[in-house]
Every structure is written in structure tokens, then in C-alpha cells.
Amino acid sequence: MPPEARREQITGHVNKARSCRVEELAEIFAVSAMTIHRDLDVLAKEGRLQRIRGGARAITARLAERDVRLRRHLNSEIKRQLAATAAQLIERNSVIALDDSTTVGALSDYLEEREPSTVITHSLALMGAVSAMAHIDMVGLGGQYYAETDSFLGSIVVEQAERLMADAVFVSTTAIKDQALLHPDAEAARTKRALLKMGRRKILVVDSSKYESAGIYHVMDLSEIDDVVIDDQLDPELMSQLKTLGPRIHIVNTSAKAHS
């Protein structure tokens, strides 16, 4: 079995079991313990698993939210599907703003196809991606850089955002509760709020696991959002509540397996 294929299977096995020891994995995959050690080191470096003494454990949502490197791998397939649907809302020659979430970051794969005229963002990763797209202008919002989010946050970014306008703004968040978008970080919440306010059309791209999660700082009420792109795993009662608020809802059909 090629090393990358084995690592994919190791990741799936550890995610299902929540944690595994080196000896157990060596027996399952019929390779040496040294090979498993190397595989786990690679997977940990890529942020797909967390290394622990004698083995590895799955990346939990709580741990991943503190590190953008880990968040990029959490629910990555669902993020890809959400981004593919959200991309259909980008109008040709429009000005769009994208936040620093890894969910919205997945939109970068679809930008050249959708052809917005300009992308505004405070995400360093997106700045790098868009700057390489010859036919799309990029406006980068700079300020205090935070490695944990790989983005610029805070008052300087907010001041710049307040002087700009966009046809559509795409954001995600870590928590939705009591019909509001919430975030555990004050600077991130303030920056997302400023981005949303610049948009004529406010679009939330979020997976259903964010519902009823913990958050402290208010970003915006759901009733102020124009469109919600979400997967089909949301609890029916919560979906009914969302529909009463009036946004256009774009449901992405995903498999329950992707959430396991």
C-alpha cells in the first residue's frame, strides 16, 4: 500500500477509535512500529491527527478551533461541498469579501471559475491565493497578524472594512446559538461583524455542527443574514427555526458518514 493511502486509512481509523497506540496500528496495517511512528509524525505535522505518547488521537473540534492548521482538516470534505454550493452565489464581475474561516477559505478553488472582479479579505492564505489569479483584483485588509488564524484582526482591520463596500460577504463562525452568530474570540467577532456590515448581501457558510456550540462574543443576529449555506444534518427543529427568520437557505446534501 502506498504511504499516502496508508496514512489516509490511519487517519480514518484513529478518528473512528478516537485514539490508538503505535503497536495496534502496526498490527492492523502490517507494517513496522517505526513506519507507524513516521506516518504519525507526518500526519501530526499536517494537522490531521494529534501526536500523544505511544500513539495518536483524533483532532477534536474544540482543539481544532484554536489552530488554523488543524481547522483546515476538520470536516474538510463537508467544507469543500459547502464551498462548492456557496461559490454559485458569486456573481461575475462582483466585489466580494471573504473572512478568514477555513470554511470560506475553501472558496478559493472556485474563484477563477466564478470570476468576481475583486476579492476583499483579511486572510493571509486567501491573499496569497488570490494574488496569483491574474484576472481578479485583491484588496488585503492588514493590521495585527495572528498566527492562530493566519489572518489580520482588530481595530485597524475594522477601520479599513468600514471604508469599503462589497456586493456580497461570505463568513463562517464557530457557534450559532439563540438565533445569533457567536465567536469565542473578541477580536475575531469584531472583525467578522465589520466585514458583514460592508456587504449588500450577507452570506453565512456553516456546517451544522456549529449549532448550539459555545460562543461568547456576538457577531450578528441570524435575522440580518440574507443567505445561509448549510449541510443537511441540521436538527429538523433548528432548521424550522432558521426558516422562520427568512434567509434564503441553500442545503448541501452530505452523507452522515462525513460527520462521524
Buried (B, 14 or more C-beta within 10 A) or exposed (E): EEEEEBBBBBBEBBBEBEBBBBEBBBEEBEBEEEBBBBBBEBBBEBBBBBBEEEBBBBBEBEBBBEBBBBBBBBBBEBBBBBBBBBBEBBBEEBBBBBBBBBBBBBBBEBBBEBBBBBBBBBBBBBBEBBEEBEEBEBBBBEBEEBEBBBBBBBEBBBEBBEEBEBBBBBBBBBBBEEEBBBBBBEBBBBBBBBBBBBBEBBBBBBBBBBBEBEBEBBBBEBEBBBBBBBBEBBEEEBBEBBEEBEBEBBBBEBEEEBBE
